[in-house]
Structures are given as C-alpha cells and as structure tokens.
C-alpha cells in the first residue's frame, strides 16, 4: 500500500501520542489537577487563536449550520458537545493520574483496549453490528483484564475507567457527524475551562502559583502544543481522507510505543502472568481487526 500524506499524518500523530508519558513523567512533582488545569487553559488559548484567525470562516459556517438546524438536532448537538467535553476532560485528568501515580503500563493498557471498548459501546448505545471475530476479541479482552486484575485490580480498574471515558467520548462524537471537529473541541475546552477555573482548588490546582512557575508553564506548553494541538491537527487531517478503520489500526502505535517506554526507558517490570495478559490482549487486537477470519461481513457491520 502506498503511503499518502494522510497516512503519514496519522502515523505521526499516534507516534507523538505514544511518547506522551515522557513529558508527563517530568511533571510528577505537580498534582494531576494542576497539570490538567494548565493543559486545558493553554490548549484552549492556542485553539482560540487558530480558530479566530486562520479559521474564522469555518467558525462562522459551523455557527450558521447549528442555528439553521431543527430544534431536535440543536439539542442533540448541544448535549453531545457538553457531555463530550466532560468525558474528555475527565479522561485527561485520569490518564495524567494513572501515568504519574500508577504506571505507564496501566496507561498504555487503557488505550490498547480502548478501540475494542468503543466497538462494544457502539453495539450497546448505537446498535452497531459486530462480526463474530470481534465478539471473540471482546471476550479475549475480558480474559486479559481478569488476568491482570487477579493481582492488581486497582490498577486494572483505573485503566478501564480511562479507556471507558475515552471510548464514551468517541461515541458521543459520532453523534456530531457533519460538524467541524476542531470548532467543537474548542467549545468543549471552553466549557471545561469555565468549570475548572472556579473548581481549581477542589482539583488540587493552584493557578496563582502555577503562573509563577516557569518550569510548569514550559512543560504544560509542551503538552498543549506538542502533544495536544499538533497531533490533533494531524489526526483530523488524516480523517479527512482515510477510513476510520484505517486510522483505528494506526492508533495502536500509541499504546505499543508507550509499552516499550514503560519497559525499556522507565524500567517497569512485568510478571509472567502480566506478560501472558498482554499477549492475550494483543491477540484480541489482531483478531478484532481481521475482517475475513469468519467470513465476509454483512452490510452494516463494522
């Protein structure tokens, strides 16, 4: 298969996200709430600048699109945008906590099972059909979670919560087809900021001290620009031309790179049982993405 610029954009985006634990681990001295506060704030500031300068026509068109829609569609879009903002912000906070306070392995495992959980939620919430091999893959994922949970159920539970929040976010965004994703993300982060600002203390964030901490601002800027906005642009560019299934397969670069970092860079260890569990989940990933293992899917199947 010839790699197009869209393939390269998707690959680059997920490689960048795979190295996300590196800057996060450099911020272990800060609370998860403090990191979240400045990641949201700086990402929002950058997106506002981009949308209000280079993408003003798109912003206006999206506003007109929503205003001209029927009442039911406006309510659906507003509800999905608000819920999506809550889920995305929660996912960011939980992922920061898991990587810095639990392990890089736990964070990697969350995104390894995320596509499979997304498919399961799509079946439950949206009525999307699944092939037989995808059901088998879901069962293998459950076995993998059981193997890991037998020795450290708290870690597995945290991984599952991270995966479920992001999978749920993706499901809500499927309700927003036809609307500009970057504009809606900006709205979601704006809503998140309006909640986080007054609740900063409850999250363990100290905005005053943070704005006086040059190291925190520098690292949060790296998170916001290098690991949020840039890969996001690349991913959206890829989705403009590539099927979501193709991007979904490329997405596995993210957790695989993070697993490599966990073992080779951060020196984390895995027991024989954990290694077996990771092998089972990798098998489920391969099986889930094998389209013709159990025959040709019927129309409407993912």
C-alpha positions as CSV (number, residue, x, y, z in Angstrom):
1,X,0.0,0.0,0.0
2,X,1.4,3.4,-1.0
3,X,1.6,5.8,2.0
4,X,-0.1,9.1,1.3
5,X,0.3,12.3,3.2
6,X,-2.8,11.4,5.1
7,X,-1.3,8.1,6.2
8,X,1.9,9.8,7.3
9,X,-0.1,12.4,9.2
10,X,-2.0,9.7,11.2
11,X,1.2,7.7,11.8
12,X,3.0,10.9,13.1
13,X,0.1,11.8,15.3
14,X,0.0,8.4,17.1
15,X,3.7,8.2,17.4
16,X,3.7,11.6,19.1
17,X,0.9,10.4,21.5
18,X,2.9,7.2,22.1
19,X,5.7,9.3,23.6
20,X,3.2,11.3,25.8
21,X,4.4,9.6,29.1
22,X,7.8,11.3,28.7
23,X,6.7,14.9,29.4
24,X,4.1,13.7,31.8
25,X,6.6,11.9,34.0
26,X,8.7,15.1,34.1
27,X,5.7,16.7,35.9
28,X,5.3,14.1,38.7
29,X,6.0,16.8,41.3
30,X,2.8,18.5,40.4
31,X,-0.7,17.4,41.2
32,X,-2.8,15.9,38.4
33,X,-5.3,18.7,38.8
34,X,-2.5,21.3,38.3
35,X,-1.3,19.6,35.1
36,X,-4.9,19.3,33.8
37,X,-5.6,23.0,34.6
38,X,-2.8,24.3,32.6
39,X,-3.1,21.8,29.8
40,X,-6.7,22.8,29.3
41,X,-6.0,26.5,29.6
42,X,-3.1,26.6,27.2
43,X,-4.6,24.3,24.7
44,X,-7.8,26.4,24.7
45,X,-5.8,29.6,24.2
46,X,-4.0,28.1,21.3
47,X,-7.2,26.8,19.7
48,X,-8.9,30.1,20.1
49,X,-6.1,31.9,18.4
50,X,-6.1,29.4,15.5
51,X,-9.9,29.4,15.1
52,X,-10.3,33.2,15.4
53,X,-7.6,34.0,13.0
54,X,-7.0,31.3,10.4
55,X,-10.4,29.5,10.6
56,X,-12.9,32.4,11.1
57,X,-14.9,31.3,8.0
58,X,-15.2,27.8,9.3
59,X,-16.3,29.0,12.8
60,X,-19.0,31.2,11.2
61,X,-20.1,28.3,8.9
62,X,-20.4,26.0,11.9
63,X,-22.4,28.6,13.8
64,X,-24.8,29.0,10.9
65,X,-25.1,25.3,10.5
66,X,-26.2,24.9,14.1
67,X,-28.6,27.8,14.0
68,X,-30.3,26.6,10.8
69,X,-30.7,23.1,12.2
70,X,-34.0,21.9,13.7
71,X,-34.7,22.0,17.4
72,X,-34.1,18.3,17.9
73,X,-30.7,18.5,16.1
74,X,-29.6,21.6,18.1
75,X,-30.4,19.8,21.3
76,X,-28.6,16.7,20.2
77,X,-25.5,18.7,19.2
78,X,-25.5,20.7,22.4
79,X,-26.0,17.7,24.6
80,X,-23.2,15.6,22.8
81,X,-20.9,18.6,22.9
82,X,-21.3,19.2,26.6
83,X,-21.2,15.5,27.6
84,X,-18.2,15.1,25.3
85,X,-16.4,17.9,27.0
86,X,-17.0,16.4,30.4
87,X,-15.8,13.0,29.2
88,X,-12.7,14.3,27.5
89,X,-11.6,16.4,30.5
90,X,-12.2,13.5,32.8
91,X,-10.1,11.3,30.6
92,X,-7.3,13.8,30.6
93,X,-7.3,14.0,34.4
94,X,-7.5,10.3,34.9
95,X,-4.8,9.5,32.3
96,X,-2.4,12.0,33.9
97,X,-3.0,10.4,37.3
98,X,-2.6,6.9,36.1
99,X,0.7,7.5,34.2
100,X,2.2,9.6,37.1
101,X,0.8,7.7,40.1
102,X,0.2,4.2,39.0
103,X,2.3,3.1,36.0
104,X,3.0,3.8,32.3
105,X,1.9,0.2,31.7
106,X,-1.6,0.9,33.1
107,X,-2.0,4.0,30.9
108,X,-0.8,2.0,27.8
109,X,-3.1,-0.8,28.6
110,X,-6.1,1.6,28.7
111,X,-5.5,2.8,25.1
112,X,-4.8,-0.8,23.9
113,X,-8.3,-1.9,24.9
114,X,-10.0,1.4,24.1
115,X,-10.9,0.6,20.4
116,X,-12.4,-2.7,21.5
117,X,-14.4,-1.0,24.2
118,X,-15.5,1.6,21.7
119,X,-16.9,-1.1,19.5
120,X,-18.7,-2.7,22.4
121,X,-20.3,0.7,23.4
122,X,-21.2,1.3,19.7
123,X,-23.1,-2.0,19.8
124,X,-24.9,-1.2,23.1
125,X,-25.6,2.5,22.6
126,X,-25.8,2.9,18.8
127,X,-26.9,-0.5,17.8
128,X,-23.8,-1.1,15.5
129,X,-23.3,-4.7,14.5
130,X,-20.2,-6.7,15.3
131,X,-18.7,-9.7,13.5
132,X,-18.1,-13.0,15.2
133,X,-14.4,-12.4,15.4
134,X,-15.0,-9.1,17.1
135,X,-17.1,-10.7,19.8
136,X,-14.3,-13.2,20.3
137,X,-11.8,-10.3,20.6
138,X,-14.0,-8.7,23.2
139,X,-14.1,-11.9,25.2
140,X,-10.3,-12.2,25.0
141,X,-10.0,-8.6,26.2
142,X,-12.2,-9.5,29.2
143,X,-9.9,-12.5,29.9
144,X,-6.9,-10.2,29.7
145,X,-8.4,-7.8,32.2
146,X,-9.3,-10.7,34.6
147,X,-5.6,-12.0,34.4
148,X,-4.3,-8.6,35.3
149,X,-6.9,-7.8,37.9
150,X,-6.2,-11.0,39.8
151,X,-3.0,-9.4,41.2
152,X,-3.7,-5.7,41.0
153,X,-7.3,-5.0,40.5
154,X,-7.0,-1.3,41.4
155,X,-4.6,-0.7,38.5
156,X,-6.8,-2.6,36.1
157,X,-9.8,-0.7,37.3
158,X,-8.1,2.7,36.7
159,X,-7.1,1.5,33.2
160,X,-10.7,0.5,32.5
161,X,-12.0,3.8,33.7
162,X,-9.5,5.7,31.5
163,X,-10.5,3.5,28.5
164,X,-14.2,3.8,29.1
165,X,-14.1,7.6,29.4
166,X,-12.3,8.0,26.1
167,X,-14.4,5.3,24.4
168,X,-17.6,7.1,25.6
169,X,-16.2,10.4,24.3
170,X,-15.7,8.8,20.9
171,X,-19.3,7.5,20.9
172,X,-20.7,11.0,21.8
173,X,-18.7,12.5,18.9
174,X,-20.3,10.1,16.4
175,X,-23.5,12.0,17.1
176,X,-21.8,15.1,15.7
177,X,-21.1,14.0,12.2
178,X,-21.1,16.8,9.7
179,X,-19.9,19.5,12.2
180,X,-16.3,20.8,12.3
181,X,-14.5,18.8,14.9
182,X,-11.9,21.4,15.8
183,X,-14.6,24.1,16.4
184,X,-16.5,21.7,18.6
185,X,-13.3,20.7,20.5
186,X,-12.7,24.4,21.2
187,X,-16.2,24.8,22.5
188,X,-15.7,21.7,24.7
189,X,-12.4,23.0,26.2
190,X,-14.0,26.4,26.7
191,X,-16.8,24.7,28.7
192,X,-14.2,22.7,30.6
193,X,-12.3,25.8,31.4
194,X,-15.4,27.5,32.8
195,X,-15.8,24.6,35.1
196,X,-12.2,24.1,36.1
197,X,-11.4,27.8,36.8
198,X,-13.8,28.1,39.8
199,X,-13.1,24.4,40.9
200,X,-9.3,24.7,40.7
201,X,-8.8,24.2,44.4
202,X,-11.0,21.2,44.5
203,X,-8.9,19.6,41.8
204,X,-5.7,20.3,43.7
205,X,-4.7,23.1,41.3
206,X,-3.1,26.4,42.4
207,X,-3.4,28.8,39.4
208,X,-1.5,31.7,41.1
209,X,1.5,29.5,42.0
210,X,1.3,27.9,38.6
211,X,1.6,31.2,36.7
212,X,4.7,32.0,38.7
213,X,6.3,28.6,38.0
214,X,8.3,28.9,34.7
215,X,9.0,25.1,34.6
216,X,5.4,24.2,35.0
217,X,4.4,26.7,32.2
218,X,7.1,25.4,29.9
219,X,6.1,21.7,30.4
220,X,2.4,22.5,30.2
221,X,3.1,24.4,27.0
222,X,4.9,21.3,25.5
223,X,1.9,19.2,26.5
224,X,-0.5,21.6,24.9
225,X,1.3,22.4,21.7
226,X,3.4,19.3,21.0
227,X,1.2,16.6,22.5
228,X,-2.3,18.0,22.1
229,X,-2.9,20.6,19.3
230,X,-0.2,19.4,16.7
231,X,-1.1,15.7,16.8
232,X,-4.8,16.6,16.9
233,X,-4.4,18.6,13.7
234,X,-2.5,15.7,12.1
235,X,-5.2,13.3,13.1
236,X,-8.1,15.4,11.8
237,X,-6.2,15.9,8.5
238,X,-5.9,12.1,8.2
239,X,-9.5,11.6,9.0
240,X,-10.5,13.9,6.1
241,X,-9.3,11.2,3.6
242,X,-8.7,7.9,5.4
243,X,-11.4,5.5,6.6
244,X,-11.9,5.5,10.3
245,X,-11.0,1.8,10.4
246,X,-7.5,2.6,8.9
247,X,-6.9,5.3,11.4
248,X,-8.1,2.9,14.1
249,X,-5.5,0.4,13.2
250,X,-2.7,3.0,13.1
251,X,-3.9,4.1,16.6
252,X,-2.3,1.0,18.1
253,X,1.1,2.7,17.5
254,X,0.3,4.8,20.6
255,X,0.0,2.1,23.3
256,X,2.7,-0.1,21.7
257,X,5.2,2.8,21.9
258,X,4.1,3.6,25.5
259,X,4.6,-0.1,26.5
260,X,8.1,0.0,25.0
261,X,8.9,3.1,27.0
262,X,7.5,1.6,30.2
263,X,9.8,-1.4,30.0
264,X,13.0,0.0,28.3
265,X,13.0,3.6,29.4
266,X,11.2,3.8,32.7
267,X,12.4,0.3,33.9
268,X,9.0,-1.0,34.8
269,X,8.7,-4.8,35.3
270,X,6.0,-7.3,34.3
271,X,5.3,-10.7,35.9
272,X,4.8,-13.8,33.8
273,X,1.0,-13.5,34.4
274,X,1.0,-9.9,33.3
275,X,3.1,-10.8,30.2
276,X,0.5,-13.5,29.4
277,X,-2.3,-11.0,29.8
278,X,-0.6,-8.5,27.4
279,X,-0.2,-11.4,24.9
280,X,-3.9,-12.2,25.1
281,X,-4.9,-8.5,24.6
282,X,-2.5,-8.3,21.6
283,X,-4.1,-11.4,20.2
284,X,-7.6,-9.9,20.6
285,X,-6.4,-6.7,18.8
286,X,-5.2,-8.8,15.8
287,X,-8.4,-10.8,15.8
288,X,-10.6,-7.7,16.1
289,X,-9.0,-6.2,13.1
290,X,-9.1,-9.3,10.9
291,X,-12.1,-8.7,8.6
292,X,-12.4,-12.1,6.9
293,X,-11.5,-14.5,9.6
294,X,-15.0,-15.7,9.9
295,X,-16.4,-14.9,6.5
296,X,-17.4,-11.8,4.7
297,X,-19.3,-9.3,6.9
298,X,-22.9,-8.4,6.0
299,X,-23.8,-4.9,5.1
300,X,-23.8,-2.5,8.1
301,X,-21.2,-4.4,10.0
302,X,-18.1,-2.5,11.2
